[in-house]
Amino acid sequence: MTARGADAMHALSDQTRSTVDIVLDYARRRVMFHDVPLDEPADPATLGAQASGSITAGGMGAAAATTLFEDILAPACLSTDHPGYLAFIPSAPTKAASAFDLVVSASSIYGGSWMEGSGAVFAENEVLHWLAAEFGLPAGAGGVFMQGGTIGNLSALVTARDAARRRNRAQGIDDPHRWVVVCSQEAHSSVASAAGIMDVEVATVPTGDDGRLHGDAVAAVLDARESAVFAVVATGGTTNFGIVDDIASIAAVTRDRDVWLHVDGAYGLAAMLVPRMRTVFAGVEHADSVIVDPHKWLFAPFDACALLYRDPEQARLAHTQHAEYLDTLTERPDWNPSDLGVQLTRRARGLPLWFSLAVHGTDHYRAAIEHGLTLARQIADVIRERPGLSLVRDPQLSVVVFRREGWSAADYQAWSDRMLRDQRAFVVPSSHRGEPVLRFAIINPLTTLDTLTGILDTLADEP
Ligand SMILES: *Cc1c(COP(=O)(O)O)cnc(C)c1O
């Protein structure tokens, strides 16, 4: 190498060092934030005026780009880990999980195959096997961390349909004109989205008066649609209300008729880690596939969905991609995560949860989930007592839905806008049977009863 080349390398490495320092310093500051700012969305014109022009031929350098992000772009993103963020499903990653997410990026791990990422895949499997045991699945169960519940549900349903097709083929039976997936009317929108992608029909079954899907209603639909049904989806905690279907009675029906049972526990199934809640989820041990999102109630950063199969071979048969350049991977008997869902290249996105679980231990997790369950019950009691407020239903998990008497949808929206403007809370109006309502989704261990009663106090005022 010429002297000039060596100098250039030297200069480059100084610059690289400083870039990495600047970025890691900022990441350290953000992970360690004590009072996370809630922040708020900016409109495109404002961002256009403040932040456009960052992509140039010569580059702006790390200091300027980081400052642009820290001062302009980051404040235009809601902090989903703010204790007053109670809309949708909040996120509350442990510091350990957030910090380790940086390690996953730093390590250039290919998480799709055992050959390339065995150490990472092994650690992810430790977590998946622990979850499978908690849910009562048999020893052979296993799975993969997918991007989110939407892709997890899609992957599970693709596996279920493939299994049904293979069974028909083995028995010499023709496939139905159109396959059908059965779920409740309260099932998450991602089930209908998956059905759209798969071009299958969704048969929605009415829930009982308790808002839960029950086996008898499922049986009626299965008997009417017969062999067209390739899967039943039970929800282990609806997103809107946190309602857990009657999984045991549904499982009895699907087992009896040999139909695939998928349990969508993206939000709620984490609650099963609290011993007194196990009975609420009874029957999940009979599921053929299950999902739970660590980025929801398992305190991992975005994005991760743990997808588990009772018999992972069914998933492998459905999902393994075959190509000449992949033969060297797929012709081995290895555990390749990419064979188990709709993906090939994958980030080892289960590692932040693995690290945090290894650091803190599972008791810590059970206690943190218990905090959300307890807080939901406590604030429900407060709402019951307060004049002008009423509960829409008793919370089963950590979602509390209630109304403020006398307010229109516009009033709720104006109040919600004010809460965000004041940087107090992010609570968006929802609706139930056409009636506008408010909804607290409680995940974050830093959310306290004071946080919530303080928000309720503001409902006494004009919107
Ligand atoms: C959030 C959620 C999903 C979708 O998960 P994403 O990670 O947002 O894709 C699916 N089902 C239920 C019950 C959910 O709560």
The ligand as an SDF file (V2000), in Angstrom:
LIG
                    3D

 15 15  0  0  0  0  0  0  0  0999 V2000
  -51.0550   -6.0100   17.6480 C   0  0  0  0  0  0  0  0  0  0  0  0
  -51.8180   -7.2130   17.2910 C   0  0  0  0  0  0  0  0  0  0  0  0
  -51.5860   -7.8700   16.0770 C   0  0  0  0  0  0  0  0  0  0  0  0
  -50.6630   -7.3190   15.0340 C   0  0  0  0  0  0  0  0  0  0  0  0
  -49.3470   -7.2940   15.4870 O   0  0  0  0  0  0  0  0  0  0  0  0
  -48.2690   -6.3240   14.7990 P   0  0  0  0  0  0  0  0  0  0  0  0
  -47.0360   -6.6440   15.5910 O   0  0  0  0  0  0  0  0  0  0  0  0
  -48.7660   -4.9300   15.0300 O   0  0  0  0  0  0  0  0  0  0  0  0
  -48.1870   -6.6770   13.3760 O   0  0  0  0  0  0  0  0  0  0  0  0
  -52.2820   -9.0310   15.8290 C   0  0  0  0  0  0  0  0  0  0  0  0
  -53.1480   -9.5170   16.7280 N   0  0  0  0  0  0  0  0  0  0  0  0
  -53.4040   -8.9170   17.9090 C   0  0  0  0  0  0  0  0  0  0  0  0
  -54.3890   -9.5220   18.8560 C   0  0  0  0  0  0  0  0  0  0  0  0
  -52.7310   -7.7260   18.2260 C   0  0  0  0  0  0  0  0  0  0  0  0
  -52.9750   -7.1360   19.3990 O   0  0  0  0  0  0  0  0  0  0  0  0
  1  2  1  0
  2  3  1  0
  2 14  2  0
  3  4  1  0
  3 10  2  0
  4  5  1  0
  5  6  1  0
  6  7  2  0
  6  8  1  0
  6  9  1  0
 10 11  1  0
 11 12  2  0
 12 13  1  0
 12 14  1  0
 14 15  1  0
M  END
$$$$
